[in-house]
Amino acid sequence: MPLREFIDSYPSAVALLGIQMLWTNRLQEALMKGKKADKQSDLEKKRKDNDNIMKELTLMCLDESIKSKLIRTKIETLVTIQVYQRDKFEEIITLVKTDKIKDENDFDWLKNTRCYWKVEEATVAVAVTDVEFIY
């Protein structure tokens, strides 16, 4: 589903959770790659994907056809979270390059708030280090 359609179709909390799960999934996939060069290559590709989300959200903020204050606040909140995720993404890329993160089990990755869709249980899990909360 295109980003704009997703954001327009769901309440703020669901839209926010959606971009957080996307961020987590992209980083988790890259960190699970075997070789460091593969991780770095995948992270660079996924960085571009994240940048595209930021560009699209920014354009939505500038869209003068959005008159509802509630919708505008929703989009601005998503931009704020996306900026934070962009900065964390850059930090994680640096940690991979300097071998401080070698895989998806390293603390420097696990210390981040990560949101997962648990297919088997059809639930959302929010994880920080080794603690997981089910929603």
C-alpha positions as MATLAB code, in Angstrom:
seq = 'MPLREFIDSYPSAVALLGIQMLWTNRLQEALMKGKKADKQSDLEKKRKDNDNIMKELTLMCLDESIKSKLIRTKIETLVTIQVYQRDKFEEIITLVKTDKIKDENDFDWLKNTRCYWKVEEATVAVAVTDVEFIY';
ca = [
       0.000    0.000    0.000;
       1.439    3.422   -0.881;
       2.518    5.554    2.092;
      -0.027    8.323    1.517;
      -2.878    5.841    1.256;
      -1.707    4.055    4.419;
      -1.522    7.308    6.387;
      -4.904    8.464    5.114;
      -6.543    5.110    5.881;
      -5.525    4.640    9.508;
      -5.579    6.557   12.792;
      -2.420    8.312   13.927;
      -1.294    5.575   16.317;
      -1.528    2.905   13.612;
       0.266    5.070   11.038;
       3.016    5.784   13.560;
       3.370    2.124   14.435;
       3.485    1.289   10.732;
       6.492    3.497    9.993;
       8.208    2.223   13.142;
       7.697   -1.402   12.071;
       9.003   -0.575    8.603;
      12.137    1.023   10.101;
      12.718   -1.954   12.395;
      12.175   -4.470    9.613;
      14.585   -2.735    7.247;
      17.371   -2.547    9.797;
      16.769   -6.063   11.133;
      16.954   -7.525    7.610;
      20.216   -5.728    6.884;
      21.801   -6.721   10.192;
      20.967  -10.374    9.544;
      23.145  -10.417    6.399;
      26.202  -12.635    6.843;
      29.088  -10.528    5.565;
      29.883   -6.997    6.666;
      30.018   -5.824    3.033;
      26.535   -7.259    2.443;
      25.216   -5.486    5.551;
      26.712   -2.173    4.450;
      25.379   -2.515    0.920;
      21.885   -3.358    2.151;
      21.955   -0.532    4.706;
      22.851    1.959    1.965;
      19.915    0.764   -0.146;
      17.554    0.926    2.813;
      18.842    4.405    3.688;
      17.564    5.570    0.310;
      14.188    3.946    1.014;
      14.011    5.791    4.344;
      14.988    9.049    2.652;
      12.133    8.563    0.200;
       9.678    8.187    3.087;
      10.999   11.427    4.578;
      10.604   13.231    1.260;
       7.056   11.991    0.849;
       6.103   12.978    4.407;
       7.670   16.404    3.906;
       5.668   16.937    0.733;
       2.529   15.938    2.625;
       3.325   18.619    5.234;
       3.563   21.208    2.491;
       0.295   20.103    0.882;
      -2.022   23.093    1.231;
      -5.067   20.985    0.419;
      -4.841   19.430    3.901;
      -7.120   21.693    5.914;
      -7.754   19.485    8.942;
      -5.582   20.417   11.917;
      -5.809   16.821   13.165;
      -4.493   15.379    9.873;
      -1.735   17.997    9.714;
      -0.654   17.172   13.292;
      -0.641   13.477   12.405;
       1.696   14.093    9.462;
       3.945   16.418   11.477;
       4.243   13.745   14.165;
       5.206   11.169   11.559;
       7.866   13.561   10.226;
       9.260   14.036   13.740;
       9.523   10.281   14.276;
      11.017    9.799   10.819;
      13.727   12.392   11.591;
      14.586   10.502   14.777;
      14.649    7.206   12.869;
      16.846    8.720   10.160;
      19.366    9.840   12.794;
      19.328    6.424   14.499;
      19.714    4.761   11.099;
      22.853    6.823   10.438;
      24.198    5.955   13.882;
      23.621    2.245   13.259;
      25.347    2.431    9.856;
      28.380    3.968   11.570;
      28.342    1.259   14.246;
      28.243   -1.448   11.567;
      31.143    0.169    9.685;
      33.230    0.305   12.889;
      32.319   -3.300   13.829;
      30.462   -2.248   16.966;
      27.360   -3.920   15.558;
      28.123   -7.251   13.925;
      24.618   -8.704   13.756;
      21.036   -8.355   14.973;
      21.976   -9.642   18.445;
      24.391   -6.849   19.382;
      23.345   -4.620   22.264;
      23.834   -1.413   20.250;
      20.975   -2.599   18.034;
      18.867   -4.216   20.739;
      18.880   -1.105   22.936;
      16.700    0.676   20.371;
      12.924    0.563   20.517;
      11.968   -1.963   17.864;
       8.461   -2.730   16.630;
       7.668   -6.104   15.082;
       4.591   -7.710   13.586;
       4.291  -11.215   15.068;
       2.691  -13.155   12.238;
       1.994  -16.302   14.271;
       0.075  -14.416   16.974;
      -1.218  -11.598   14.745;
       0.034   -9.052   17.280;
       2.479   -6.177   17.484;
       5.512   -6.515   19.735;
       7.515   -3.542   20.963;
      10.964   -4.590   22.125;
      13.782   -2.846   23.964;
      16.878   -4.916   24.790;
      15.509   -8.279   25.935;
      12.064   -7.033   27.020;
       9.096   -7.400   24.711;
       5.627   -5.932   25.130;
       2.731   -7.375   23.139;
      -0.076   -5.141   21.891;
];
